[in-house]
């Protein structure tokens, strides 16, 4: 039951370049989407979110884009920094239950 | 910055034994959760807890699992009779009213042998 899919298990980019992490979902009832970052031996840390009524949300170097018709969202990190190297999880919930459904994660490596 | 604290960080237990995983959520948060991640798999929802009762639970959260908020600060997950397949990283999380981004703890790695 893969309602949230992150098809790229890993991504490697050069410092200063753009990182684009992708996420697809199948459940059209999802109305809120979140990105979490996770370092080894730590819990997921909230990064940025977007409501289904928007198509873009920006916070500093991080921008999330939502394409509802394609059931696709992406996280852009510009410019990428070595400290951004982590596993990035896409997650979603619907309605007021706030129960997160996670993707499998993408390991981002930013090379100096 | 406020944190969610989980103890222990690593627990090894024999199959069939009971374990209690402990969490101290952020003090003014009202909603509490347990998630788990089996190695190599997704982070999965187990249970949500609000106003001293379970608000939702997943299929994973069977009769072997229970949660409790025994006092004003701790939130515990008990597994009554552990199985090998319970081996996973267990994450506690809490959320304030209107706060969309949960705060997760660092997790407890449970190893059942």
Interface residues (C-beta under 8 A of the other chain):
Chain A: X32 X34 X36 X41 X42 X43 X44 X45 X46 X49 X89 X91 X97 X98 X99 X100 X101 X102 X103 X104 X105
Chain B: X4 X6 X31 X35 X41 X42 X43 X44 X45 X48 X55 X56 X91 X93 X95 X100 X101 X102 X103 X104 X105 X106 X107
